[in-house]
Amino acid sequence: MKFTYAGKDFVISDRLKEQSGNKLSRLDKYLNEDADCRVVFSETPTAKVCEVTIFLKGGTVLRAEEEEDDVYSAVDRAIDALESQLRKHKTKLQKRHGGKTIRFDNIEDIPEKEEGPKIVKVKSFGLKPMDSEEAILQMELLTHNFFVFLNRDTDEVNVIYRRKDGDYGLIEPYI
Protein backbone atom coordinates (compact mmCIF):
# COMPACT_ATOMS: atom_id res chain seq x y z
CA MET A 1 0.00 0.00 0.00
CA LYS A 2 1.29 3.47 -0.89
CA PHE A 3 0.82 6.29 1.63
CA THR A 4 0.26 10.03 1.19
CA TYR A 5 0.17 12.29 4.24
CA ALA A 6 -1.34 15.76 4.51
CA GLY A 7 -1.99 18.17 7.34
CA LYS A 8 -4.70 20.80 7.47
CA ASP A 9 -3.08 23.42 9.72
CA PHE A 10 -1.37 20.51 11.44
CA VAL A 11 2.34 19.72 11.51
CA ILE A 12 3.01 16.04 10.82
CA SER A 13 6.11 14.73 12.55
CA ASP A 14 8.25 11.93 11.14
CA ARG A 15 7.35 9.88 14.23
CA LEU A 16 3.62 10.28 13.49
CA LYS A 17 4.14 9.25 9.84
CA GLU A 18 6.18 6.22 10.88
CA GLN A 19 3.79 5.05 13.61
CA SER A 20 0.65 5.58 11.54
CA GLY A 21 2.28 3.80 8.56
CA ASN A 22 3.21 0.85 10.77
CA LYS A 23 -0.32 0.64 12.14
CA LEU A 24 -1.88 0.98 8.69
CA SER A 25 0.23 -1.93 7.49
CA ARG A 26 -2.13 -4.12 9.57
CA LEU A 27 -4.57 -3.67 6.69
CA ASP A 28 -2.13 -5.15 4.13
CA LYS A 29 -3.54 -8.63 4.73
CA TYR A 30 -6.81 -7.43 3.19
CA LEU A 31 -5.42 -5.34 0.34
CA ASN A 32 -3.12 -5.59 -2.65
CA GLU A 33 -0.03 -3.51 -3.30
CA ASP A 34 -1.89 -1.23 -5.75
CA ALA A 35 -4.02 0.33 -3.01
CA ASP A 36 -3.35 4.00 -2.31
CA CYS A 37 -3.88 5.38 1.16
CA ARG A 38 -4.29 9.07 1.98
CA VAL A 39 -4.00 10.12 5.62
CA VAL A 40 -5.06 13.66 6.54
CA PHE A 41 -4.47 15.09 10.00
CA SER A 42 -6.24 18.18 11.26
CA GLU A 43 -7.17 19.83 14.50
CA THR A 44 -10.42 21.26 15.84
CA PRO A 45 -10.60 23.46 18.92
CA THR A 46 -11.44 20.38 21.00
CA ALA A 47 -9.79 17.40 19.28
CA LYS A 48 -7.23 15.97 16.87
CA VAL A 49 -8.69 14.44 13.69
CA CYS A 50 -7.35 11.57 11.59
CA GLU A 51 -9.03 10.92 8.23
CA VAL A 52 -7.89 7.83 6.33
CA THR A 53 -9.07 7.16 2.78
CA ILE A 54 -8.07 4.01 0.88
CA PHE A 55 -8.44 3.96 -2.90
CA LEU A 56 -8.69 0.49 -4.42
CA LYS A 57 -8.31 -0.16 -8.13
CA GLY A 58 -11.59 0.06 -9.99
CA GLY A 59 -12.84 3.03 -8.00
CA THR A 60 -13.73 1.42 -4.67
CA VAL A 61 -13.08 3.83 -1.80
CA LEU A 62 -12.96 3.09 1.93
CA ARG A 63 -12.91 5.94 4.44
CA ALA A 64 -12.80 6.49 8.18
CA GLU A 65 -12.55 9.72 10.16
CA GLU A 66 -12.02 9.79 13.92
CA GLU A 67 -11.60 12.56 16.50
CA GLU A 68 -9.74 12.13 19.79
CA ASP A 69 -7.82 14.22 22.33
CA ASP A 70 -4.63 12.50 21.19
CA VAL A 71 -3.72 12.17 17.49
CA TYR A 72 -2.32 8.66 18.01
CA SER A 73 -5.63 7.53 19.51
CA ALA A 74 -7.45 9.03 16.52
CA VAL A 75 -5.18 7.01 14.19
CA ASP A 76 -5.89 3.81 16.16
CA ARG A 77 -9.66 4.33 16.03
CA ALA A 78 -9.63 5.15 12.30
CA ILE A 79 -7.64 2.00 11.54
CA ASP A 80 -9.97 -0.09 13.71
CA ALA A 81 -12.95 1.31 11.78
CA LEU A 82 -11.33 0.52 8.42
CA GLU A 83 -10.37 -2.97 9.54
CA SER A 84 -13.96 -3.58 10.62
CA GLN A 85 -15.23 -2.41 7.20
CA LEU A 86 -12.72 -4.64 5.41
CA ARG A 87 -13.57 -7.71 7.54
CA LYS A 88 -17.28 -7.19 6.89
CA HIS A 89 -16.78 -7.00 3.13
CA LYS A 90 -14.38 -9.96 3.14
CA THR A 91 -16.93 -12.08 5.02
CA LYS A 92 -19.63 -11.22 2.48
CA LEU A 93 -17.31 -12.15 -0.38
CA GLN A 94 -16.29 -15.44 1.26
CA LYS A 95 -19.94 -16.42 1.76
CA ARG A 96 -20.62 -15.65 -1.88
CA HIS A 97 -17.60 -17.70 -3.07
CA GLY A 98 -17.97 -20.81 -0.94
CA GLY A 99 -15.55 -19.94 1.87
CA LYS A 100 -12.47 -19.36 -0.32
CA THR A 101 -9.73 -17.10 0.99
CA ILE A 102 -10.27 -13.71 -0.62
CA ARG A 103 -8.14 -10.61 -0.99
CA PHE A 104 -9.45 -7.32 -2.29
CA ASP A 105 -7.40 -7.43 -5.49
CA ASN A 106 -10.45 -7.51 -7.75
CA ILE A 107 -13.27 -6.46 -5.47
CA GLU A 108 -14.64 -4.03 -8.05
CA ASP A 109 -15.29 -6.87 -10.52
CA ILE A 110 -17.65 -8.76 -8.20
CA PRO A 111 -21.30 -7.69 -8.53
CA GLU A 112 -23.26 -7.16 -5.32
CA LYS A 113 -26.00 -9.80 -5.05
CA GLU A 114 -27.06 -9.40 -1.45
CA GLU A 115 -30.19 -7.46 -0.71
CA GLY A 116 -29.64 -4.21 1.10
CA PRO A 117 -31.42 -0.93 1.58
CA LYS A 118 -34.09 -0.20 -1.02
CA ILE A 119 -35.42 2.99 -2.53
CA VAL A 120 -38.79 3.40 -0.82
CA LYS A 121 -39.67 6.92 -1.94
CA VAL A 122 -39.03 8.99 -5.04
CA LYS A 123 -39.35 12.77 -5.09
CA SER A 124 -39.53 14.91 -8.19
CA PHE A 125 -39.11 18.66 -8.22
CA GLY A 126 -38.30 21.43 -10.63
CA LEU A 127 -34.85 22.98 -10.55
CA LYS A 128 -34.92 26.74 -10.25
CA PRO A 129 -31.76 28.53 -11.37
CA MET A 130 -30.10 30.16 -8.35
CA ASP A 131 -26.70 30.95 -6.90
CA SER A 132 -25.16 29.05 -3.98
CA GLU A 133 -26.16 31.70 -1.42
CA GLU A 134 -29.82 31.39 -2.39
CA ALA A 135 -29.50 27.59 -2.27
CA ILE A 136 -28.20 27.84 1.31
CA LEU A 137 -31.20 29.98 2.26
CA GLN A 138 -33.59 27.47 0.66
CA MET A 139 -31.87 24.59 2.45
CA GLU A 140 -32.14 26.41 5.79
CA LEU A 141 -35.81 27.21 5.19
CA LEU A 142 -36.51 23.53 4.54
CA THR A 143 -34.31 22.51 7.52
CA HIS A 144 -32.51 19.96 5.33
CA ASN A 145 -28.82 18.99 5.45
CA PHE A 146 -28.45 19.29 1.67
CA PHE A 147 -30.16 20.99 -1.26
CA VAL A 148 -30.06 20.21 -5.00
CA PHE A 149 -30.24 23.21 -7.32
CA LEU A 150 -29.47 24.44 -10.83
CA ASN A 151 -26.46 26.75 -10.62
CA ARG A 152 -27.40 30.01 -12.32
CA ASP A 153 -23.78 30.76 -13.29
CA THR A 154 -22.82 27.37 -14.75
CA ASP A 155 -26.20 25.86 -15.80
CA GLU A 156 -25.14 22.67 -13.97
CA VAL A 157 -26.93 20.73 -11.25
CA ASN A 158 -25.12 21.31 -7.91
CA VAL A 159 -25.61 20.15 -4.34
CA ILE A 160 -25.03 22.38 -1.32
CA TYR A 161 -24.64 20.61 2.03
CA ARG A 162 -24.01 21.39 5.69
CA ARG A 163 -20.66 20.13 7.00
CA LYS A 164 -20.00 18.78 10.51
CA ASP A 165 -18.05 21.95 11.36
CA GLY A 166 -21.11 24.13 10.62
CA ASP A 167 -19.82 25.47 7.30
CA TYR A 168 -21.18 24.50 3.89
CA GLY A 169 -19.88 22.39 1.04
CA LEU A 170 -20.71 22.61 -2.65
CA ILE A 171 -20.65 19.60 -4.96
CA GLU A 172 -20.10 20.44 -8.62
CA PRO A 173 -20.27 17.32 -10.79
CA TYR A 174 -18.13 16.96 -13.89
CA ILE A 175 -18.08 14.48 -16.74
C-alpha positions in Angstrom: 0.0 0.0 0.0 1.3 3.5 -0.9 0.8 6.3 1.6 0.3 10.0 1.2 0.2 12.3 4.2 -1.3 15.8 4.5 -2.0 18.2 7.3 -4.7 20.8 7.5 -3.1 23.4 9.7 -1.4 20.5 11.4 2.3 19.7 11.5 3.0 16.0 10.8 6.1 14.7 12.5 8.3 11.9 11.1 7.4 9.9 14.2 3.6 10.3 13.5 4.1 9.2 9.8 6.2 6.2 10.9 3.8 5.1 13.6 0.7 5.6 11.5 2.3 3.8 8.6 3.2 0.8 10.8 -0.3 0.6 12.1 -1.9 1.0 8.7 0.2 -1.9 7.5 -2.1 -4.1 9.6 -4.6 -3.7 6.7 -2.1 -5.2 4.1 -3.5 -8.6 4.7 -6.8 -7.4 3.2 -5.4 -5.3 0.3 -3.1 -5.6 -2.7 0.0 -3.5 -3.3 -1.9 -1.2 -5.8 -4.0 0.3 -3.0 -3.3 4.0 -2.3 -3.9 5.4 1.2 -4.3 9.1 2.0 -4.0 10.1 5.6 -5.1 13.7 6.5 -4.5 15.1 10.0 -6.2 18.2 11.3 -7.2 19.8 14.5 -10.4 21.3 15.8 -10.6 23.5 18.9 -11.4 20.4 21.0 -9.8 17.4 19.3 -7.2 16.0 16.9 -8.7 14.4 13.7 -7.4 11.6 11.6 -9.0 10.9 8.2 -7.9 7.8 6.3 -9.1 7.2 2.8 -8.1 4.0 0.9 -8.4 4.0 -2.9 -8.7 0.5 -4.4 -8.3 -0.2 -8.1 -11.6 0.1 -10.0 -12.8 3.0 -8.0 -13.7 1.4 -4.7 -13.1 3.8 -1.8 -13.0 3.1 1.9 -12.9 5.9 4.4 -12.8 6.5 8.2 -12.5 9.7 10.2 -12.0 9.8 13.9 -11.6 12.6 16.5 -9.7 12.1 19.8 -7.8 14.2 22.3 -4.6 12.5 21.2 -3.7 12.2 17.5 -2.3 8.7 18.0 -5.6 7.5 19.5 -7.5 9.0 16.5 -5.2 7.0 14.2 -5.9 3.8 16.2 -9.7 4.3 16.0 -9.6 5.2 12.3 -7.6 2.0 11.5 -10.0 -0.1 13.7 -13.0 1.3 11.8 -11.3 0.5 8.4 -10.4 -3.0 9.5 -14.0 -3.6 10.6 -15.2 -2.4 7.2 -12.7 -4.6 5.4 -13.6 -7.7 7.5 -17.3 -7.2 6.9 -16.8 -7.0 3.1 -14.4 -10.0 3.1 -16.9 -12.1 5.0 -19.6 -11.2 2.5 -17.3 -12.2 -0.4 -16.3 -15.4 1.3 -19.9 -16.4 1.8 -20.6 -15.6 -1.9 -17.6 -17.7 -3.1 -18.0 -20.8 -0.9 -15.5 -19.9 1.9 -12.5 -19.4 -0.3 -9.7 -17.1 1.0 -10.3 -13.7 -0.6 -8.1 -10.6 -1.0 -9.5 -7.3 -2.3 -7.4 -7.4 -5.5 -10.5 -7.5 -7.7 -13.3 -6.5 -5.5 -14.6 -4.0 -8.1 -15.3 -6.9 -10.5 -17.7 -8.8 -8.2 -21.3 -7.7 -8.5 -23.3 -7.2 -5.3 -26.0 -9.8 -5.0 -27.1 -9.4 -1.4 -30.2 -7.5 -0.7 -29.6 -4.2 1.1 -31.4 -0.9 1.6 -34.1 -0.2 -1.0 -35.4 3.0 -2.5 -38.8 3.4 -0.8 -39.7 6.9 -1.9 -39.0 9.0 -5.0 -39.3 12.8 -5.1 -39.5 14.9 -8.2 -39.1 18.7 -8.2 -38.3 21.4 -10.6 -34.9 23.0 -10.6 -34.9 26.7 -10.3 -31.8 28.5 -11.4 -30.1 30.2 -8.3 -26.7 30.9 -6.9 -25.2 29.1 -4.0 -26.2 31.7 -1.4 -29.8 31.4 -2.4 -29.5 27.6 -2.3 -28.2 27.8 1.3 -31.2 30.0 2.3 -33.6 27.5 0.7 -31.9 24.6 2.5 -32.1 26.4 5.8 -35.8 27.2 5.2 -36.5 23.5 4.5 -34.3 22.5 7.5 -32.5 20.0 5.3 -28.8 19.0 5.4 -28.4 19.3 1.7 -30.2 21.0 -1.3 -30.1 20.2 -5.0 -30.2 23.2 -7.3 -29.5 24.4 -10.8 -26.5 26.7 -10.6 -27.4 30.0 -12.3 -23.8 30.8 -13.3 -22.8 27.4 -14.8 -26.2 25.9 -15.8 -25.1 22.7 -14.0 -26.9 20.7 -11.2 -25.1 21.3 -7.9 -25.6 20.2 -4.3 -25.0 22.4 -1.3 -24.6 20.6 2.0 -24.0 21.4 5.7 -20.7 20.1 7.0 -20.0 18.8 10.5 -18.1 21.9 11.4 -21.1 24.1 10.6 -19.8 25.5 7.3 -21.2 24.5 3.9 -19.9 22.4 1.0 -20.7 22.6 -2.7 -20.7 19.6 -5.0 -20.1 20.4 -8.6 -20.3 17.3 -10.8 -18.1 17.0 -13.9 -18.1 14.5 -16.7 
